[in-house]
Amino acid sequence: MAIIVEQKRKEHSAFPIFILVVVLILALTGAYLLFLAPAPETKVSLPEQLSQAKEISTIQFDPSALVSGSQFRTLRPYVGELSPGTLGRQNPFISY
């Protein structure tokens, strides 16, 4: 007399597959929105100060006229020449 032992078949649930499909759809939608979707148009209105700055940026400036001016020539330096100080010991590896 032989004893036949059969393993029970596992019933697979559809829930993990459903969750996987939902996660994949969300990931693909997010990737599309981040990288492939056209950017929304934004309307930019400049403040009045910036429009005035545009007018200022068109001013022509001649540095040679500034340097050759009489007021610039009357300026005098009040600080003496800087000299390089002692930066360290001659041999930093010797002991004190």
MORAJO-V467411 format. One record per residue. N is the residue number from 1. SS is DSSP state (A for helix, B for strand, O for the rest). NEAR is the number of other C-alpha atoms within 12 Angstrom. Layout:
n:N ss:SS near:NEAR
n:N ss:SS near:NEAR
//
This chain:
n:1 ss:O near:3
n:2 ss:O near:4
n:3 ss:O near:5
n:4 ss:O near:6
n:5 ss:O near:6
n:6 ss:O near:6
n:7 ss:O near:6
n:8 ss:O near:6
n:9 ss:O near:6
n:10 ss:O near:6
n:11 ss:O near:7
n:12 ss:O near:8
n:13 ss:O near:9
n:14 ss:O near:10
n:15 ss:A near:11
n:16 ss:A near:11
n:17 ss:A near:12
n:18 ss:A near:12
n:19 ss:A near:13
n:20 ss:A near:13
n:21 ss:A near:14
n:22 ss:A near:14
n:23 ss:A near:14
n:24 ss:A near:14
n:25 ss:A near:14
n:26 ss:A near:14
n:27 ss:A near:14
n:28 ss:A near:16
n:29 ss:A near:15
n:30 ss:A near:14
n:31 ss:A near:13
n:32 ss:A near:14
n:33 ss:A near:14
n:34 ss:A near:13
n:35 ss:A near:11
n:36 ss:A near:11
n:37 ss:O near:12
n:38 ss:O near:9
n:39 ss:O near:10
n:40 ss:O near:8
n:41 ss:O near:6
n:42 ss:O near:6
n:43 ss:O near:6
n:44 ss:O near:6
n:45 ss:O near:9
n:46 ss:O near:11
n:47 ss:O near:10
n:48 ss:A near:10
n:49 ss:A near:11
n:50 ss:A near:12
n:51 ss:A near:13
n:52 ss:A near:13
n:53 ss:A near:13
n:54 ss:A near:13
n:55 ss:A near:12
n:56 ss:A near:12
n:57 ss:O near:11
n:58 ss:O near:10
n:59 ss:O near:10
n:60 ss:O near:9
n:61 ss:O near:11
n:62 ss:O near:10
n:63 ss:A near:10
n:64 ss:A near:9
n:65 ss:A near:13
n:66 ss:A near:12
n:67 ss:A near:14
n:68 ss:O near:13
n:69 ss:O near:13
n:70 ss:A near:10
n:71 ss:A near:11
n:72 ss:A near:14
n:73 ss:A near:12
n:74 ss:O near:10
n:75 ss:O near:11
n:76 ss:O near:9
n:77 ss:O near:9
n:78 ss:O near:6
n:79 ss:O near:7
n:80 ss:O near:7
n:81 ss:O near:7
n:82 ss:O near:6
n:83 ss:O near:8
n:84 ss:O near:7
n:85 ss:O near:7
n:86 ss:O near:7
n:87 ss:O near:9
n:88 ss:O near:9
n:89 ss:O near:11
n:90 ss:O near:9
n:91 ss:O near:9
n:92 ss:O near:9
n:93 ss:O near:8
n:94 ss:O near:7
n:95 ss:O near:7
n:96 ss:O near:6
//
